[in-house]
Amino acid sequence: MIINAKNQVKTLSLEHYIDSRILIVSNNKLDLNQTASIRFRGHSTSGRPKKPYKIKFDKKQKILGISGKYKKWAILANHYDKYLIGNILAFKISEMIRLKFTPRCEPVDIIVNGNFRGNYFICDQVEVKEGRIDIEEISDNDISGGYLIENDIRALEEEKFFLTNRGIIGEIKYPDSEDITKEQENYIKKIFE
């Protein structure tokens, strides 16, 4: 995967995207050549020397035979996976035991603005969307249904975080903050107590 960022890569952050062109060469053929925006991703891994990225294409793309066409993709840096097998093994085990959602991934070598950055995985973005995380939409007057919760210490910095009596830190990723009711928030917090 070749990422040609229009601005200095040093301006990348967790919040701000920069315009780029993404090229993917597979089996000695150009498999993809599209405009996109990129930014860093990951709370703990974004502080490591090998940075993970989030890519948002201008239009939906199918990548390296991974099923489905989507605009958003995650690029995992494998910083802590020195032998480049742990992450893919975990995903394969998850598929084998048929967990409801396992990100589909493919290994890629990444070049950013002419500089080789190493081996990464391009993966499904964890998001509520058909073909990714399929959960039931909930209505305003209902509290049971589909929620997406992330457990992360950095959630304390986010808008919709909660801290349980047992020290579990969670962030409500879905529904969005403008769509969730106070009753739904309280229901989620009570489940994790």
Summary of the structure (lengths in Angstrom):
residues: 193
radius of gyration: 18.1
end to end distance: 43.5
largest distance: 54.7
contacts: 515
relative contact order: 0.12
helix: 17%
strand: 38%
